[in-house]
Amino acid sequence: MKKLIALLLCLLMLLGLFSAQAANEGVTGKIVIYTSMYQFVIDMMDAAMEEEFPNLDVEFFYGGTGALQQKLAGEIETGKLGCDMMLVAEPAYSLELKEGGWLHPYVIEGAQDLLRFPYDEEGYWYPVRVCNMVLAYNPELYQPEDLPKSFEGFAFDESLKGLISMGNPLTSGTTMASVAALSDLYGYEYFEALGKNNVMIESGSVALTKLETGECKAIMILEESVLKKRKEDGSKLAVIYPEDGVILIPSTVMSVAEDRSANMNVKAAEAITDWLLSEAGQKFVIAGYMHSVFKGSTDIPFDSIDTEELIAKDIGVDWVRTYTQRNEIQQAFQQAVTISK
């Protein structure tokens, strides 16, 4: 009898495996995904999707947030997009595309029990990965007491003049979200303080190099960039979790409305959304040095701290303001801060 029960259990497990494979094998056609994710994360997910969806042709198109928005603006003029899905930096652009009628709603059952970050209750967008804007420094060159302990100090501490760096909110969605949050917290005076402190506006890779050489004492950067460098390069660069709070940025997945999409394959888009919001999909988020969107998840990126602890310290971003006042915020930043062309 025990052998019979064991045999039945094995058969049930095999049937479950085969049915899952069959379901994924039934996803066919083509999907084009526009994304601002790092290339190494795209490469990991591309390989995983090839195995998960063996009969689906998945094509990724990478671009920074600003470049993607510019590309999409041109496509919107034609009435049809060149993609079927988007994995973008933050929810503000999702709000804009939803309002314009460009998205396909897909309601995930039990989303309120699954997700610990905001999502669209009508199913137009969901968070799939969480980026974390922090400060960073080089402990081999500078002592903690000589460094800013907060975002406020980063901008207003005059001893840092000419020795700080950050991204460009005109091209980076995560930087745009961060300056929106900081202008909510400190007003546009925050931008003026950055300008007076001669903040350098440059890519994360350049800023990290300047930390290593000592050209910068502190930089505003995504936590994932520092963690990746620590693990893969053995770098000693360290994260400062600011005392006035971190800025958590849930990056979203969206499916394009079928009649406005490149390949009219919403069933495949829904299947990919399900996979991204599965345990398997979230493992790639963690491997990409970002935080999981799952409630109760105890998995964290290499060398990071507990996600719930970060949530408790989150400054928060007004996504509606970030969308509706984007131009005003960007113009205020440009007027206060010199951006090299």
N, C-alpha and C positions, 0 to 999 in steps of 0.2 A: 504493500500500500504506500509506503514512504517513497519507494522508487517511482510509483505511478504519479504521485503528487508532484515530485520533483520534475518528472518528465512533462507534466501538464504546465507547470510554472515556466519551464524553459520554452515550451511551445508558445505560451502567451507572450513571453518577452520577445521572442522572435517575430511573432505576428505584429506586436506593437512596433518593432523596429522596421519591419517591412512596410507597414501601413504608413509610417512617417516618411520613409524613403519614397513610397509611391506618391504621397501627397506632394512632396517636393519635386519629384520627377515630372509631375503633371503641370508644373509651372513652366510655361514655354514662351517663346517670342523674344522680344528685346526690351531692355530698359536702359535709359540714359539717366545718369544721376549727376547733377551739378553739386559740387561740394567744396567747402573751404577747409576740410580736414587736412592735417599734415600728410604728405605723400606716403610716409612709412605706414601710417594707419590705413590709408587707402589701399596700399599694397597688401596688407594683412587681410583686410575685409574682402578685397577682390578675390584673393586665393580661397578664403573661407566660403564665399558665395558660389564660387565655381564648383566647390564640392557639395554645398548644400542645395544648389539649384543647377544640376548638371545639364538641363535642357534649356536653360535661360541664358541669353546673351546679355551680360551686364557690362555696361560701359560707363566709366567714371570720367568726368571732366572736372579738373581742378582749377580753382581760381580764388584769389583773395576776395573778401566780401565786397569791397568796392568794385573790383573787376567783374564779379558775377552780377552785381546789381546793374552795372553799366550794360553788360551783355543782355541781361533779361529786359532791361528798359527798351533796347532796340527790338527784341523779339516781341515784346508786348505790343509794339506799334503795328506788327504784322498780324496780330490776333492769334498767334500760335507760338508756343514755346518750343525750344530745341531739346527739352528734357522731359522726363516723366516723373522724376522725383528730385527733391533737393534736401541736402544736409547742410544747413547754414549755421552761422555762428550764434545767433540769438533770436528770441521770439519777436522782436519789433518788426523785422521784415516779414515774418509770418503773418502778423496782424495786417500789414499792408496788402499782401497778396490775397489774403482771405477777403478783405474788404473789396478788392478788385474783382472777385469772382474767379480767381485763377486756380483755386484748390479743390481737391476731391475730398469729401468727408468720409472718414472711416472710423467708426466708433468701436473701440476696443473694449470688450467686456471686462468689467472689474478694474478699470483704469484707476479708480479712486483708491483701491486697495493695493495696487501695484506701484504707483508712482509717488515719489515724495517731493516732486517739483511741479510747478504749474503746467497745465496742458489745456488744450481747447476742448471743452466739453462736447462740442458738436463734432469733434474728430478731425478738424482741419489740420492740426499739428500736434506733435508730441515731443517732449524732450527725450533725447537718446544718450546724451553725454553731458557732463558738467565740467566746464572750465573754471578755473579759480584765479582771479587776478590778485597778485601779491607784490611784494617788493623782494629784491634779492641783493646780495653783497658777496664780497670775497673775504672770508675770514683769515686768509693768509696775508692780506695786505692791510685790513682795517679791523679795528676793534668795535664790538657792538655799541659801546658808549659813544662812539664817534659817528654813529649812523642814525638815520631817522627810524623811529619806532612806530610811525603811523603814516598814512597817506597825507595827513595834514602837515607833518614835519617834512615829508618829501618835497612839498611845494613851498612851504613858508620858511624853512630853515635856511637862512642866508649863507651859512657856512658850506652849503652844498652847491653854491652857484657855479655853473659850468661843469658840474660833476655828476649830473643825473641824466637819465635817458628813459624814453618810453616810446610806445608805438604811435601810429598815425590814425586818429579817429576818422579821417576821411577815407581810409582804405581798409582799416581793420574793424570788423564788427565787434570783437570783444573789447577793443580799446574804446570804440564809440560807446558801448554800453557802460564802460567804466567811467568815462568822463561825464556821461549823463548822470550816473549815480553820484559822483563826487560834486557835480554842480548842484545837485539837489541838496546835498549835505552841507556844502560850504559856499554855495552861490557862485556866480561867475568870477568872483574875486579869486577863486581857486586857479582859474586859467591865468589871470593876471599875475598871480604869484609864480606860477610855472614859467611864464614869460620872463619875469624879472630875474628868475633863477637860471635863465639861459638853458632850459631843458632841451636836450637833443632829441629830435624826432627821427627814429630809425627802426630798422627791422630788429626782431628779437635776437637773431644770430649776431648782428653787429654789436648790439648792446651787451650780449654775453661776452663777446671778445673783449670789449672795453672794461668789463668787470675784471677779467683775467689779467689784463695789462695794467690795471689801476687807473685808466683814463676816466672811469666812472667809480664813484663810491657806492652808489645805489641806483637800481633801475626798477621801473614798474614793468612787470612782465607776467605772463601766464605761468603758474606753478609748474605745469607740465613740461615747459621748456627747460626749467632748472632740473627737475627730477630726471628727465631723459639724459641730460648731460652728466648728472651725477652717476647714473647707472651705467651708461654706455661708454662714457669717456673717463670714468673715475674722477670726475671733477670735484673739487672741494667747495665750489660755489654753493651758497646756502640761501634758503628761503627765510624772509621775514614775514611773519603773519601779523599784519598791522594791528596795533591796539585799537584803532577806531573801526576795525572790521575788515573782513575780506569782501571781495565782490564775486559772488557765484553767478555764473552765466550758463544757464541751460541751453545747449545747442539743439536745434529742432530738426525733425524730419517732416517733410510735407510731400504729398502726392498731388500732381497736377490734374486738374479736371480733365476727364477723358477726351472731350472734344477739343481741348486746347493743348493736348500733350503730343509729344513727338511720335509715340508708337501706340497710343490708345490701348494701354495694357494695364488697367487699374488693378486687375486681379493679381498680377505679379507685384505691383507696387504694394498692395495690401499684404501679400505674403512676405515681402522684404521688411515691411514695417513690423510684422509679427516677429520676424527673426531678430531684428535689431532690439526689440523689447523682450527678448528671451534671455535665459541664462547664458546661452552660447554667445549671443550677440554682445551682451554686456561684458563678457570676458575680454573682448577686444577693446572695449572702452577702457577698462582697467589696464590692459597691456599697453594702451596708448597714453598712459600716465594721466588719465582723466578720471573723474568720479562717476560712479554708477547712479542711475536715476531711481533704482529700486528702493522701496521702503525696507528698512531692516537689514540692508546689505552691510556686511561687516568687512567686505573686501575693499581694500584701498590701494591706490597706486603706490609704487615703490617709494619708500621714504617719506610718504605724506602722513597726515594725521587723520583721525576719524572724521568721516563726512558729517556726522551729526554735530560734532564739535564745530565744524566750519559753518554749518547751517545756523547754529546759535550765534555766530559772530558775523553773519552776512549783513552787509549794509543794505542790500536790496536795490533792485533797479525798477523804476517806474517804466514799464515797457510801453504803455500807451503814450507817455510823454516822449520817450525815446523815438517812437515812430512819428507822432504828430508834430513834434518840435525838432526833428532831426536837423533840418537846415539851419534853424536858429542856433542850436547848440554848436554845430560845426562852424558857423560863421563867427560866433563868439570866441571859439577856440582859436580860429585862424587869426582873428584880430589881435589876440593876446600873445600868441605863440608863433614864432617864426618857423615855418615849415620849408625845408630845403626842397627844391624841385629836382 
